[in-house]
């Protein structure tokens, strides 16, 4: 059941990628990069605050 579900999800993503790759993928990339950027900036802020 899990294999079929993952295959179905993979097929949906494959179709989405071909149908509207240029519109959707930048949004996905941005949404995935924003939390990482926030974590990095918070970590840098903590390091700077500890040194001062």
FIKOLZA-1660 file (N, C-alpha, C; in steps of 0.1 Angstrom, whole numbers, plus 5000, padded with zeros to 4 digits):
% residues 52
   i   px   py   pz ch aa at
   1 5008 4988 5000  A  X  N
   1 5000 5000 5000  A  X CA
   1 5009 5013 5000  A  X  C
   2 5020 5012 5008  A  X  N
   2 5028 5024 5009  A  X CA
   2 5035 5026 4996  A  X  C
   3 5039 5015 4989  A  X  N
   3 5046 5017 4976  A  X CA
   3 5037 5023 4966  A  X  C
   4 5024 5018 4966  A  X  N
   4 5015 5024 4956  A  X CA
   4 5012 5039 4959  A  X  C
   5 5011 5042 4972  A  X  N
   5 5009 5056 4976  A  X CA
   5 5020 5065 4971  A  X  C
   6 5032 5061 4974  A  X  N
   6 5044 5069 4970  A  X CA
   6 5045 5070 4955  A  X  C
   7 5042 5059 4948  A  X  N
   7 5042 5060 4933  A  X CA
   7 5031 5069 4928  A  X  C
   8 5020 5070 4934  A  X  N
   8 5009 5079 4930  A  X CA
   8 5013 5093 4933  A  X  C
   9 5019 5096 4945  A  X  N
   9 5024 5109 4948  A  X CA
   9 5035 5113 4938  A  X  C
  10 5044 5104 4935  A  X  N
  10 5055 5107 4926  A  X CA
  10 5049 5110 4912  A  X  C
  11 5039 5103 4908  A  X  N
  11 5032 5106 4895  A  X CA
  11 5026 5120 4895  A  X  C
  12 5019 5123 4906  A  X  N
  12 5013 5136 4907  A  X CA
  12 5023 5147 4906  A  X  C
  13 5034 5146 4914  A  X  N
  13 5045 5156 4913  A  X CA
  13 5051 5157 4899  A  X  C
  14 5053 5145 4893  A  X  N
  14 5058 5145 4879  A  X CA
  14 5049 5152 4869  A  X  C
  15 5036 5150 4871  A  X  N
  15 5026 5157 4862  A  X CA
  15 5026 5172 4865  A  X  C
  16 5027 5176 4878  A  X  N
  16 5027 5190 4882  A  X CA
  16 5039 5197 4876  A  X  C
  17 5051 5190 4877  A  X  N
  17 5063 5195 4872  A  X CA
  17 5063 5198 4858  A  X  C
  18 5056 5190 4850  A  X  N
  18 5055 5192 4835  A  X CA
  18 5044 5203 4832  A  X  C
  19 5033 5203 4839  A  X  N
  19 5022 5212 4836  A  X CA
  19 5026 5226 4839  A  X  C
  20 5031 5229 4851  A  X  N
  20 5033 5243 4856  A  X CA
  20 5046 5244 4864  A  X  C
  21 5057 5239 4857  A  X  N
  21 5070 5240 4864  A  X CA
  21 5074 5254 4867  A  X  C
  22 5073 5262 4857  A  X  N
  22 5078 5276 4858  A  X CA
  22 5070 5285 4867  A  X  C
  23 5058 5281 4869  A  X  N
  23 5050 5289 4879  A  X CA
  23 5051 5285 4893  A  X  C
  24 5051 5272 4895  A  X  N
  24 5050 5267 4909  A  X CA
  24 5064 5264 4916  A  X  C
  25 5074 5259 4908  A  X  N
  25 5086 5256 4914  A  X CA
  25 5094 5267 4921  A  X  C
  26 5094 5280 4916  A  X  N
  26 5100 5291 4923  A  X CA
  26 5093 5293 4937  A  X  C
  27 5080 5291 4937  A  X  N
  27 5073 5293 4950  A  X CA
  27 5077 5282 4960  A  X  C
  28 5078 5270 4955  A  X  N
  28 5082 5259 4964  A  X CA
  28 5097 5261 4969  A  X  C
  29 5105 5266 4960  A  X  N
  29 5119 5269 4964  A  X CA
  29 5120 5280 4974  A  X  C
  30 5112 5290 4972  A  X  N
  30 5112 5301 4981  A  X CA
  30 5107 5297 4995  A  X  C
  31 5096 5289 4995  A  X  N
  31 5090 5285 5008  A  X CA
  31 5099 5275 5015  A  X  C
  32 5108 5268 5008  A  X  N
  32 5117 5258 5015  A  X CA
  32 5129 5266 5019  A  X  C
  33 5133 5277 5012  A  X  N
  33 5145 5284 5016  A  X CA
  33 5143 5294 5028  A  X  C
  34 5131 5299 5029  A  X  N
  34 5128 5309 5039  A  X CA
  34 5131 5304 5053  A  X  C
  35 5125 5292 5057  A  X  N
  35 5128 5287 5071  A  X CA
  35 5143 5285 5073  A  X  C
  36 5150 5280 5063  A  X  N
  36 5165 5278 5064  A  X CA
  36 5172 5291 5067  A  X  C
  37 5168 5301 5059  A  X  N
  37 5174 5314 5061  A  X CA
  37 5171 5320 5074  A  X  C
  38 5159 5318 5079  A  X  N
  38 5155 5323 5093  A  X CA
  38 5164 5316 5103  A  X  C
  39 5166 5303 5102  A  X  N
  39 5174 5295 5112  A  X CA
  39 5188 5300 5111  A  X  C
  40 5194 5302 5099  A  X  N
  40 5207 5306 5098  A  X CA
  40 5209 5320 5104  A  X  C
  41 5200 5329 5101  A  X  N
  41 5201 5343 5107  A  X CA
  41 5200 5343 5122  A  X  C
  42 5191 5334 5127  A  X  N
  42 5189 5333 5142  A  X CA
  42 5202 5328 5148  A  X  C
  43 5208 5317 5142  A  X  N
  43 5221 5312 5147  A  X CA
  43 5232 5322 5147  A  X  C
  44 5233 5329 5136  A  X  N
  44 5243 5340 5135  A  X CA
  44 5241 5350 5146  A  X  C
  45 5229 5354 5148  A  X  N
  45 5225 5364 5158  A  X CA
  45 5229 5360 5172  A  X  C
  46 5227 5347 5175  A  X  N
  46 5231 5341 5188  A  X CA
  46 5246 5342 5190  A  X  C
  47 5253 5338 5179  A  X  N
  47 5268 5338 5180  A  X CA
  47 5273 5352 5182  A  X  C
  48 5268 5361 5175  A  X  N
  48 5272 5375 5176  A  X CA
  48 5269 5381 5190  A  X  C
  49 5257 5377 5195  A  X  N
  49 5253 5382 5208  A  X CA
  49 5261 5376 5219  A  X  C
  50 5266 5364 5218  A  X  N
  50 5274 5357 5228  A  X CA
  50 5288 5364 5228  A  X  C
  51 5293 5367 5217  A  X  N
  51 5307 5373 5216  A  X CA
  51 5307 5387 5222  A  X  C
  52 5296 5395 5220  A  X  N
  52 5295 5409 5225  A  X CA
  52 5291 5408 5240  A  X  C
% end
